[in-house]
Amino acid sequence: MIRIDQKVILSIIIIAGIFGGCKSIDIPEKPDMPKIPATFIGEKDSINIAHIPWNKFFNDPNLNSLIEEALEHNLDMLAAVERIEVATAQYRIEKGRLYPTVDGIARYRSGNIKPNLLSGTVNGDRNVDNQIERSFLGFQSTWEIDLWGKIKNRKKAAHQRILATEKGRLLVQTTLIAEVAKLYYELLGFDKELETINKNIDYQEIALELIKIQKMAGRANELAVQQFAAQLLATKSLRYEKEQEIIAAENSLNYLLGRYPEEIPRAESLLDINLPEAINVGVPTDLLLRRPDVQQAELELLATDAHLAAARAEFFPSLSLTPYIGLNEQNIPSAFNFPGALTVGFLGGITAPIFQQFKIRAGFNKSIANNRIAYYQYQQAIMNGYREVLTNLRRVDKMKKKYALKEEETQVLLNSIQIANDLFRGGYATYLEVITAQARALEAELEMTNTRKEVFLSVVDLYRSLGGGWN
């Protein structure tokens, strides 16, 4: 009868566990990504306005000054910079795992300590006459050999996340610049609307006085006076509404600048500012080079690729080396007797995940899912970028055409006020026609100003959607 030694059985179990842990794990293929269209609206090649630096794109020194202050003091920008520091620190942690560690050890043991199962010792213990020497003073190093690239891939993932957080900072910057510019133009629009309202209040006060005189002369009645007075009151109430909108816009702008409310220096009129002459967008693939959110999503995808490779390496055995040097004797005073007390040793070990397959498998599956999520987010960023550019490009064109018509409409209605007044004086028009002409002219002027503002907002959105504002 063949008797198998227990040590042989233990060795077989260990070897079987190691080879079981070395089972190859395949990383699943990603689904195909839809092809990016070759053009936006038929343009094969053009200069992308996003390449224009923000301080040259916005031709208003007041706005440029506000943007500068926002980039320096905005709290979201400051937090984005700190996120880069966090990612950099994590990268240094992962990089440090590639190198051996050195620990200082001072140990004292009391009592009899029996040898372990395999009669081995660690950390400089020496087995003399079945007694473990109880004192050790020295250094021990531990180094895991990166056989399967596990540590290297973790380092790579951390490095990609540094780059991703930097792109995240640029994304915050482009968004911040766009928000400051939009609030600035909204503020100028409110100023122009308030100016229009005040101008119409002056006209309506003159008209009210005129109708009162005509009543005294018997050419108008009290109803006409009341109608003109009601129109004036409505316009005055509109003035307070617009003043509140100005206060809200100023406070929001100050918040973006990272400061408490104060007066915002700005241009005299929204109509005095010119838009960029050429609104070119380039080709869709240029989005990959300009939009920070697309670049950030791509780097996050690369980071999850590396992390997935590291998770796969967890299935394989790891090799660690542990050299040590120090003084080792049965009592502390005798440990300083050179050279007999000097102990130098070297340990090496292979560890294999035998009973943790379910845990490692769960971590691997989690990494696969995170990798898929990053892949879909990357695809989503590209599709969203294409959608934003096309929408904003069309919006700029439509708002420009609408503004041209509103400008013409406003001029016609302003002329109609004078005509209505002349006809009313001659008895060929009623007071209701005069009131209607004034109301429609005021409405048209406000809509014209609002459309002008929308043109600027759409240009800012186009500039941001193309990735402008970070160079």
TILUM-209831 format. One line per 2 residues: their letters; for each residue x negated, y, z negated of C-alpha. Coordinates in steps of 0.02 Angstrom, whole numbers. Layout:
<pts>
A = X,Y,Z ~ ...
</pts>
This chain:
<pts>
MI = 0,0,0 ~ -69,166,53
RI = -76,298,-85 ~ -81,479,-31
DQ = -174,599,-143 ~ -70,743,-213
KV = -195,870,-147 ~ -173,799,29
IL = 16,816,14 ~ -3,996,-47
SI = -118,1036,98 ~ 5,961,223
II = 145,1067,150 ~ 40,1224,160
IA = -15,1190,339 ~ 164,1150,391
GI = 221,1312,312 ~ 88,1411,403
FG = 134,1338,572 ~ 318,1360,531
GC = 285,1544,495 ~ 190,1561,660
KS = 345,1523,761 ~ 352,1643,908
ID = 489,1775,898 ~ 540,1854,1062
IP = 588,2038,1069 ~ 748,2056,1172
EK = 749,2159,1331 ~ 835,2328,1330
PD = 984,2357,1446 ~ 956,2457,1605
MP = 976,2646,1594 ~ 1083,2737,1725
KI = 978,2827,1854 ~ 964,3016,1833
PA = 1044,3110,1980 ~ 918,3188,2099
TF = 995,3362,2094 ~ 1116,3471,1997
IG = 1210,3561,2136 ~ 1114,3516,2291
EK = 952,3608,2251 ~ 801,3500,2288
DS = 671,3613,2209 ~ 670,3779,2117
IN = 582,3868,1976 ~ 654,3826,1806
IA = 696,3982,1705 ~ 651,3882,1549
HI = 468,3908,1594 ~ 489,4094,1561
PW = 430,4137,1383 ~ 572,4199,1273
NK = 491,4368,1242 ~ 492,4399,1430
FF = 659,4318,1466 ~ 751,4434,1347
ND = 713,4610,1408 ~ 772,4697,1250
PN = 637,4747,1123 ~ 765,4750,982
LN = 817,4571,1016 ~ 637,4513,1033
SL = 597,4591,865 ~ 743,4500,784
IE = 690,4333,861 ~ 513,4357,797
EA = 576,4385,622 ~ 692,4235,631
LE = 550,4120,687 ~ 448,4177,538
HN = 579,4177,400 ~ 725,4065,451
LD = 749,3928,322 ~ 784,3792,450
ML = 619,3833,536 ~ 525,3826,371
AA = 606,3658,330 ~ 559,3591,503
VE = 377,3634,471 ~ 383,3539,305
RI = 457,3387,393 ~ 301,3384,500
EV = 196,3381,342 ~ 298,3234,276
AT = 272,3137,438 ~ 86,3177,437
AQ = 68,3114,259 ~ 158,2952,305
YR = 40,2930,452 ~ -111,2948,337
IE = -36,2817,221 ~ -13,2693,364
KG = -186,2732,433 ~ -263,2699,262
RL = -196,2520,264 ~ -322,2478,401
YP = -467,2503,283 ~ -518,2407,127
TV = -472,2470,-45 ~ -597,2481,-188
DG = -537,2469,-368 ~ -634,2492,-528
IA = -597,2352,-653 ~ -630,2347,-840
RY = -556,2190,-920 ~ -567,2102,-1086
RS = -483,1938,-1127 ~ -464,1854,-1296
GN = -430,1671,-1334 ~ -457,1513,-1235
IK = -397,1521,-1056 ~ -380,1361,-957
PN = -430,1349,-775 ~ -291,1362,-646
LL = -215,1219,-546 ~ -356,1214,-419
SG = -491,1248,-549 ~ -530,1412,-465
TV = -567,1582,-539 ~ -542,1759,-482
NG = -610,1932,-515 ~ -782,1872,-568
DR = -727,1744,-702 ~ -855,1605,-724
NV = -808,1435,-791 ~ -940,1384,-919
DN = -909,1233,-1032 ~ -721,1242,-999
QI = -715,1420,-1063 ~ -670,1569,-956
ER = -788,1714,-984 ~ -678,1851,-1051
SF = -760,2016,-999 ~ -781,2097,-829
LG = -836,2272,-783 ~ -860,2316,-601
FQ = -778,2343,-432 ~ -663,2241,-324
ST = -614,2272,-143 ~ -461,2208,-51
WE = -447,2208,137 ~ -308,2135,242
ID = -373,2089,415 ~ -249,2151,544
LW = -246,1992,649 ~ -78,2021,733
GK = -75,2211,746 ~ 52,2233,607
IK = -39,2375,521 ~ -94,2452,686
NR = 87,2457,748 ~ 146,2537,587
KK = 12,2668,609 ~ 68,2694,789
AA = 249,2713,734 ~ 199,2843,604
HQ = 99,2938,734 ~ 246,2941,855
RI = 356,3009,716 ~ 233,3151,687
LA = 253,3198,870 ~ 441,3175,856
TE = 452,3293,707 ~ 350,3420,803
KG = 476,3409,944 ~ 611,3424,812
RL = 532,3588,758 ~ 535,3648,938
LV = 717,3596,950 ~ 756,3700,795
QT = 660,3844,874 ~ 752,3840,1041
TL = 919,3827,951 ~ 874,3968,833
IA = 821,4084,974 ~ 982,4048,1067
EV = 1089,4079,913 ~ 1002,4244,873
AK = 1022,4302,1053 ~ 1206,4252,1060
LY = 1247,4340,897 ~ 1152,4494,957
YE = 1251,4500,1120 ~ 1413,4468,1026
LL = 1370,4614,913 ~ 1338,4726,1064
GF = 1503,4667,1136 ~ 1596,4711,977
DK = 1511,4882,978 ~ 1570,4913,1156
EL = 1746,4854,1115 ~ 1751,4969,964
ET = 1693,5113,1072 ~ 1832,5074,1196
IN = 1961,5066,1056 ~ 1905,5233,983
KN = 1911,5313,1155 ~ 2088,5250,1182
ID = 2139,5311,1009 ~ 2085,5485,1062
YQ = 2186,5470,1224 ~ 2338,5405,1132
EI = 2331,5544,1002 ~ 2332,5672,1142
AL = 2477,5581,1224 ~ 2573,5580,1060
EL = 2551,5766,1038 ~ 2604,5793,1219
IK = 2764,5692,1199 ~ 2805,5788,1039
IQ = 2789,5952,1135 ~ 2899,5883,1273
KM = 3029,5833,1144 ~ 3030,6009,1076
AG = 3056,6070,1254 ~ 3199,5949,1278
RA = 3109,5843,1406 ~ 3088,5690,1293
NE = 3181,5610,1150 ~ 3135,5539,978
LA = 3127,5363,1047 ~ 2984,5412,1160
VQ = 2893,5492,1014 ~ 2914,5334,909
QF = 2851,5223,1051 ~ 2693,5326,1072
AA = 2667,5330,883 ~ 2687,5140,871
QL = 2560,5115,1010 ~ 2436,5227,919
LA = 2459,5133,756 ~ 2431,4965,842
TK = 2269,5027,921 ~ 2208,5096,754
SL = 2240,4929,670 ~ 2141,4846,809
RY = 1995,4959,764 ~ 1986,4889,587
EK = 1991,4712,654 ~ 1844,4750,769
EQ = 1746,4834,628 ~ 1767,4676,524
EI = 1702,4570,669 ~ 1549,4683,678
IA = 1517,4659,491 ~ 1534,4470,507
AE = 1416,4464,657 ~ 1286,4571,569
NS = 1292,4462,413 ~ 1276,4302,516
LN = 1128,4374,609 ~ 1043,4428,448
YL = 1069,4251,380 ~ 980,4177,531
LG = 838,4299,498 ~ 822,4231,321
RY = 867,4394,236 ~ 1011,4475,144
PE = 1131,4588,242 ~ 1061,4749,311
EI = 1087,4856,465 ~ 1041,4775,630
PR = 946,4887,754 ~ 1014,4860,929
AE = 1034,4931,1104 ~ 1154,5072,1139
SL = 1269,4972,1251 ~ 1291,4797,1318
LD = 1311,4873,1491 ~ 1134,4944,1485
IN = 1051,4772,1477 ~ 1011,4679,1638
LP = 1019,4492,1663 ~ 876,4396,1744
EA = 895,4410,1932 ~ 864,4228,1976
IN = 951,4088,1881 ~ 859,3933,1940
VG = 863,3767,1850 ~ 741,3651,1938
VP = 778,3466,1959 ~ 856,3353,1825
TD = 697,3255,1791 ~ 618,3417,1734
LL = 728,3401,1579 ~ 611,3264,1519
LR = 470,3389,1520 ~ 560,3536,1441
RP = 702,3488,1323 ~ 635,3456,1147
DV = 783,3344,1101 ~ 746,3227,1248
QQ = 562,3223,1204 ~ 603,3192,1021
AE = 721,3049,1065 ~ 587,2972,1177
LE = 457,2979,1039 ~ 580,2905,913
LL = 608,2763,1036 ~ 421,2732,1049
AT = 409,2733,859 ~ 545,2601,843
DA = 456,2498,977 ~ 299,2497,871
HL = 396,2463,711 ~ 483,2315,797
AA = 313,2243,846 ~ 256,2261,665
AR = 415,2174,604 ~ 380,2030,724
AE = 205,2012,654 ~ 279,1981,481
FF = 318,1803,537 ~ 133,1763,554
PS = 9,1722,415 ~ -102,1860,348
LS = -287,1852,305 ~ -357,1950,160
LT = -536,1968,97 ~ -579,2012,-84
PY = -765,2042,-123 ~ -813,2097,-299
IG = -968,2147,-398 ~ -988,2183,-582
LN = -1044,2130,-755 ~ -965,1975,-828
EQ = -1001,1892,-997 ~ -913,1816,-1146
NI = -924,1975,-1248 ~ -939,2157,-1200
PS = -1111,2196,-1280 ~ -1197,2052,-1193
AF = -1122,2107,-1027 ~ -1257,2240,-1013
NF = -1399,2115,-1013 ~ -1470,2128,-837
PG = -1482,2034,-724 ~ -1399,1881,-798
AL = -1232,1964,-822 ~ -1220,2028,-642
TV = -1083,1940,-546 ~ -1057,1949,-358
GF = -920,1856,-272 ~ -814,1846,-115
LG = -638,1778,-99 ~ -536,1750,57
GI = -359,1691,77 ~ -225,1655,205
TA = -45,1683,154 ~ 101,1621,258
PI = 286,1664,236 ~ 358,1492,195
FQ = 507,1531,85 ~ 542,1709,148
QF = 597,1670,325 ~ 774,1732,296
KI = 711,1896,224 ~ 587,1922,366
RA = 718,1873,495 ~ 839,2001,421
GF = 705,2137,430 ~ 666,2087,610
NK = 849,2096,660 ~ 864,2265,576
SI = 715,2328,677 ~ 796,2264,837
AN = 956,2358,796 ~ 861,2518,755
NR = 766,2501,918 ~ 928,2484,1016
IA = 1002,2635,925 ~ 848,2740,971
YY = 863,2680,1151 ~ 1046,2732,1161
QY = 1008,2899,1079 ~ 872,2930,1208
QQ = 993,2892,1348 ~ 1124,3001,1264
AI = 1002,3147,1252 ~ 967,3138,1439
MN = 1150,3128,1487 ~ 1195,3268,1367
GY = 1057,3377,1438 ~ 1117,3350,1615
RE = 1297,3389,1563 ~ 1248,3549,1470
VL = 1142,3616,1613 ~ 1273,3584,1746
TN = 1413,3656,1637 ~ 1316,3813,1591
LR = 1254,3839,1768 ~ 1431,3837,1835
RV = 1489,3945,1690 ~ 1361,4081,1731
DK = 1420,4086,1911 ~ 1605,4091,1864
MK = 1583,4223,1729 ~ 1486,4336,1848
KK = 1626,4326,1976 ~ 1757,4355,1842
YA = 1663,4507,1776 ~ 1656,4585,1949
LK = 1845,4570,1965 ~ 1876,4631,1787
EE = 1766,4782,1821 ~ 1869,4823,1975
ET = 2034,4792,1883 ~ 1983,4906,1740
QV = 1940,5048,1857 ~ 2108,5031,1944
LL = 2203,5034,1779 ~ 2105,5183,1714
NS = 2154,5277,1872 ~ 2334,5225,1845
IQ = 2337,5314,1676 ~ 2300,5481,1758
IA = 2429,5446,1893 ~ 2560,5399,1763
ND = 2526,5555,1663 ~ 2541,5666,1817
LF = 2703,5582,1869 ~ 2771,5596,1692
RG = 2737,5782,1688 ~ 2825,5802,1853
GY = 2973,5700,1796 ~ 2940,5556,1917
AT = 2890,5427,1785 ~ 2960,5376,1617
YL = 2864,5376,1453 ~ 2872,5185,1454
EV = 2771,5183,1615 ~ 2641,5294,1533
IT = 2632,5181,1379 ~ 2619,5026,1488
AQ = 2479,5102,1591 ~ 2381,5147,1433
AR = 2407,4975,1355 ~ 2355,4881,1511
AL = 2202,4990,1534 ~ 2147,4959,1355
EA = 2174,4772,1374 ~ 2077,4770,1538
EL = 1931,4866,1464 ~ 1920,4747,1316
EM = 1929,4596,1431 ~ 1795,4669,1544
TN = 1679,4694,1395 ~ 1716,4519,1331
TR = 1681,4446,1504 ~ 1517,4540,1512
KE = 1473,4467,1343 ~ 1521,4292,1404
VF = 1402,4312,1551 ~ 1259,4345,1431
LS = 1310,4201,1316 ~ 1319,4081,1462
VV = 1145,4133,1522 ~ 1076,4106,1346
DL = 1158,3934,1338 ~ 1085,3890,1507
YR = 912,3946,1451 ~ 927,3840,1293
SL = 998,3687,1384 ~ 849,3690,1502
GG = 729,3684,1356 ~ 679,3867,1359
GW = 620,3960,1206 ~ 476,3859,1135
N = 332,3914,1246
</pts>
